[in-house]
């Protein structure tokens, strides 16, 4: 049986304490230096080395960075919503106001470039998108009259959308959905549009009434012609033989109705009676 010397136990104890302290120091140092970074879902990581942007983009998950030397900024690449107002003049110099709403996202593979160009990406809506909305609206409405902005709304929307896509793509921003919430014109123009609409409705009603009257007149003429044609044909069919035949028929019917007795009269003479 081996016997452990008490001196050996005492000498081993300081070594254990030394390793424990060393482990604690390492853990504290790792916690302070934080060499690992986690990129959450729907985000990308942008690395800066002493402030210089690295074009390598970190995907979702766990990554290692050089402590102190490198910093990682987490960038949201999920779909976000933005709204912008636009004021401009149409081709016929009518003042137009609109509200535009869109959904956009940062292109994941270009977030390092976008971060380098824009800096604080939380201000993308105010610094990039809103000015782009105003510029696109002014450039597009100048091509159309106020009435065309209403009647050709899908075409106007597509042109503004394409203008903004080209503009925002330069900054690494992609548009997912785009819509014009409304157009608002001056009060005088609204009154003019309302008057024109009323006049068009009255004109349409008058045209329909005229068409109805024409149809009714044509129906009456057709009915009169048909009646006249019927009378003409009946007149052509009446001949002397037909008249004599009808007279014989009337006499036969009268005889069938007669009971064989002559009418009783006073005065001695028998009157002639036309029996029908």
C-alpha positions in Angstrom: 0.0 0.0 0.0 1.4 3.3 -1.1 1.8 6.0 1.5 1.3 9.6 0.4 3.6 11.9 2.2 2.0 14.9 3.9 4.7 17.1 2.5 3.7 16.1 -1.0 0.0 17.0 -0.4 0.9 20.4 0.9 3.2 21.2 -2.1 0.5 20.1 -4.6 -2.2 22.4 -3.1 -0.5 25.7 -4.2 -0.3 24.3 -7.8 -4.1 23.8 -7.8 -4.7 27.3 -6.6 -2.4 28.6 -9.2 -4.3 26.9 -12.1 -7.6 28.0 -10.7 -6.5 31.6 -10.5 -5.0 31.3 -14.0 -8.3 30.0 -15.4 -10.2 32.8 -13.7 -7.8 35.4 -15.2 -8.2 33.9 -18.7 -12.0 33.9 -18.4 -12.0 37.5 -17.2 -9.6 38.5 -20.0 -11.8 36.7 -22.6 -14.9 38.3 -21.3 -13.2 41.7 -21.4 -11.7 41.3 -24.9 -14.8 39.6 -26.3 -13.2 37.9 -29.3 -16.4 36.2 -30.4 -19.4 37.8 -31.9 -22.9 36.5 -32.7 -24.8 37.8 -35.7 -28.5 37.3 -35.2 -31.1 36.2 -37.8 -32.0 38.9 -40.3 -28.7 40.7 -39.8 -25.2 40.9 -41.2 -21.9 41.9 -39.6 -19.6 44.6 -40.9 -16.0 44.4 -39.7 -13.9 47.5 -39.1 -10.1 47.2 -38.4 -8.9 50.3 -36.6 -11.8 52.1 -38.2 -11.3 50.8 -41.7 -14.2 49.0 -43.2 -13.6 45.4 -44.3 -15.6 44.4 -47.4 -16.0 40.9 -46.0 -19.6 40.6 -44.7 -20.3 38.3 -41.8 -23.3 36.0 -42.2 -25.6 34.9 -39.3 -24.0 32.8 -36.6 -20.9 32.8 -34.4 -17.7 34.5 -35.6 -14.2 35.3 -34.3 -12.7 38.8 -34.3 -9.4 40.1 -33.3 -9.9 41.8 -29.9 -9.2 45.5 -29.7 -8.1 45.6 -33.3 -11.4 44.7 -34.9 -15.0 45.9 -34.2 -18.1 44.3 -35.6 -21.3 46.3 -36.3 -24.5 44.3 -36.7 -26.7 45.6 -39.6 -30.4 44.9 -40.0 -31.2 43.5 -43.5 -34.8 42.7 -42.9 -37.7 44.4 -44.8 -38.4 47.9 -43.4 -41.1 50.5 -44.1 -40.6 54.1 -45.1 -43.0 56.9 -46.1 -42.3 60.2 -47.8 -44.2 63.3 -48.9 -43.7 64.9 -52.2 -44.7 68.3 -53.6 -44.4 69.2 -57.2 -46.0 70.8 -60.2 -47.6 68.9 -63.1 -47.0 69.7 -66.7 -50.0 72.1 -66.8 -48.5 73.8 -63.7 -51.0 72.4 -61.2 -49.7 72.0 -57.6 -49.7 68.3 -56.6 -49.0 66.8 -53.2 -48.6 63.1 -52.6 -47.7 60.5 -49.9 -45.6 57.6 -51.0 -45.1 54.4 -49.0 -42.5 51.7 -49.7 -40.9 48.6 -48.2 -37.2 48.3 -48.6 -34.2 46.3 -47.3 -30.5 46.7 -47.4 -28.8 44.3 -49.9 -27.0 41.8 -47.6 -23.9 41.4 -49.8 -23.5 45.2 -49.9 -24.0 46.2 -46.3 -20.3 47.0 -45.9 -20.4 49.3 -48.9 -23.6 50.9 -47.6 -22.2 51.4 -44.2 -19.1 53.0 -45.7 -21.2 55.4 -47.8 -23.9 56.2 -45.3 -22.5 55.6 -41.9 -25.3 55.5 -39.4 -27.8 53.2 -41.1 -30.6 54.0 -38.7 -31.0 57.3 -40.6 -31.3 55.7 -44.1 -35.0 56.7 -44.3 -34.4 60.4 -43.6 -31.0 60.8 -45.4 -31.5 58.6 -48.5 -35.1 57.5 -49.1 -37.1 60.6 -48.4 -34.9 62.8 -50.7 -35.1 60.1 -53.4 -38.9 60.1 -53.1 -39.1 63.8 -53.5 -36.7 63.8 -56.5 -38.5 60.9 -58.2 -41.9 62.5 -57.7 -40.9 65.9 -59.1 -39.2 64.4 -62.1 -42.2 62.2 -63.0 -45.1 64.6 -62.4 -43.5 67.2 -64.7 -44.2 64.8 -67.6 -48.0 64.6 -67.0 -50.9 66.9 -66.7 -52.9 66.9 -63.5 -55.7 64.8 -65.1 -53.2 62.3 -66.5 -51.8 61.8 -63.0 -55.2 60.5 -62.0 -56.1 58.6 -65.2 -52.7 57.1 -65.7 -51.9 56.4 -62.0 -50.4 52.9 -62.6 -48.1 54.3 -65.2 -47.0 57.2 -63.0 -46.5 54.8 -60.1 -44.3 52.5 -62.2 -42.1 55.4 -63.4 -41.6 56.7 -59.9 -40.8 53.2 -58.7 -38.2 52.7 -61.4 -36.6 56.0 -60.8 -36.3 55.2 -57.1 -35.0 51.7 -57.7 -32.2 53.1 -59.9 -31.4 55.8 -57.3 -31.4 53.6 -54.2 -29.5 50.8 -55.9 -26.5 53.0 -55.9 -26.6 53.0 -52.1 -27.1 49.2 -51.8 -30.8 49.5 -51.0 -33.5 47.4 -52.8 -37.2 48.3 -53.0 -39.6 45.4 -52.3 -43.0 47.1 -52.6 -44.0 50.6 -53.6 -47.3 52.5 -53.6 -48.8 56.0 -54.0 -51.0 56.5 -51.1 -52.9 59.5 -52.6 -52.7 62.5 -54.8 -53.9 65.9 -53.5 -54.5 68.9 -55.7 -55.5 72.5 -55.1 -59.1 73.4 -54.1 -59.7 75.2 -57.4 -58.5 72.2 -59.5 -60.8 69.9 -57.4 -63.7 72.1 -58.1 -62.9 72.2 -61.8 -62.7 68.4 -61.9 -66.0 68.1 -60.1 -67.6 70.5 -62.6 -66.2 68.6 -65.6 -67.4 65.3 -64.1 -70.9 66.7 -63.6 -71.0 68.1 -67.2 -69.8 64.7 -68.6 -72.6 62.9 -66.6 -75.2 65.3 -67.9 -74.0 64.9 -71.5 -74.0 61.2 -71.1 -77.6 61.3 -69.8 -78.7 63.5 -72.6 -77.1 61.2 -75.2 -78.9 58.2 -73.6 -82.2 60.0 -73.6 -81.8 61.0 -77.2 -81.0 57.4 -78.1 -84.1 56.2 -76.2 -86.3 58.7 -78.0 -85.0 57.6 -81.4 -85.6 53.9 -80.6 -89.1 54.6 -79.4 -89.8 56.7 -82.5 -88.5 53.9 -84.7 -90.6 51.4 -82.9 -93.8 53.5 -83.4 -92.9 54.0 -87.1 -92.4 50.2 -87.5 -95.7 49.5 -85.7 -97.6 52.0 -87.9 -96.1 50.5 -91.0 -97.0 47.1 -89.9 -100.6 48.1 -89.2 -100.9 49.9 -92.6 -99.5 46.9 -94.4 -102.1 44.7 -92.6 -105.0 46.9 -93.7 -103.7 47.0 -97.2 -103.5 43.3 -97.4 -107.0 42.9 -95.9 -108.4 45.4 -98.5 -106.8 43.5 -101.3 -108.5 40.3 -100.1 -112.1 41.8 -100.1 -113.7 40.8 -103.4 -117.4 40.7 -104.6 -117.4 37.0 -104.2 -116.1 37.4 -100.6 -118.8 39.9 -99.8 -121.6 37.7 -101.2 -120.2 34.7 -99.2 -120.3 36.7 -96.0 -123.9 37.8 -96.7 -124.9 34.2 -97.2 -123.2 33.2 -94.0 -125.0 36.0 -92.1 -128.4 34.9 -93.5 -127.7 31.2 -92.5 -126.8 32.2 -89.0 -130.0 34.3 -88.8 -132.1 31.3 -89.9 -130.5 29.1 -87.3 -131.5 31.5 -84.6 -135.2 32.0 -85.9 -137.8 30.0 -83.9 -140.3 29.9 -86.8 -142.8 32.4 -85.5 -143.6 35.7 -87.1 -143.8 38.7 -84.8 -147.2 39.8 -83.6 -148.3 43.2 -84.9 -151.5 45.2 -85.0 -152.7 47.1 -88.1 -153.3 44.2 -90.5 -150.0 44.5 -92.5 -147.0 42.3 -92.0 -143.9 44.4 -91.8 -140.7 43.3 -93.4 -138.2 42.2 -90.9 -134.5 42.0 -91.4 -133.5 38.9 -89.5 -129.8 38.8 -88.6 
